[in-house]
Amino acid sequence: MTAVKPDIDDYALPMMRVEKCLQDMHNDLLGNDYDAALIKAAALVAEARILSNVILLMKEQKNGIRK
């Protein structure tokens, strides 16, 4: 059985998670639920860091630094 290696240069899922966090946070703010918006803001930062790391890995692959 062959193991499937995850594709590290796929930015779509992290990008969608960032977009979802932004959308949810926006809806919380429209509803004046500031506590929930603050929680979403923290999640947004975490998801943006993941996205940033994926982009960095993509750049390193393109430049031949990483295989």
N, C-alpha and C positions, 0 to 999 in steps of 0.2 A: 504494500500500500504506500502510495506516495503522499508525503506531507505537503499541504498547500501553504506556500509562503505568503503571508499577507503583503499586499502591495502598499509600501510605505509612501509612495508618491501620489496617493489619491487624496486630493485636498477637498473633494466634494462633500464628504460626510462632515468633516470638521467645519467647513464653511456653512453647511446647512444648520449645524448645531449653533453656531454663532448667530445666524439669522433668526433662528427660533428663540434664542435667549433674548435678542433685541425685541422681537415681536411681543413676547410674553411680558417683558419689562415695560414696554410701551403701553400695553393693555392695563397692566397694574397701575401705572401712573395715571392713565385716563380715568381709572376707577378710584383714584386717590388712596390706593393701597400701597403706601410708601414702604412699609416693612417688607412686603412681598417683592417690591421693586428692588430693594436693597439686596435681598437674597439673590434675585435674578442677576443683578449687577456683578455680584461675586462669581456666580456661575459663568457669566459672560467673560470675565477676565480669565478664568481657567480655560474655557473653550478657545479663547483667542490665543492663549499661550500654546495650546496644542496645535492650532492652525499654524502659528508662527514656526513651530518646530518642524511641522510637515513641509512647509515651504522651504525652510533651511535645508532639510534633507534632499528635497527636489533639486535645489540649487547645487548642492554638493555632488549629487549624482550627475548632473549635467556637466559640471566642471571636472569630472573624473576623480574627485576626492573620495567618493564613496561608491561602492558597487551595488 
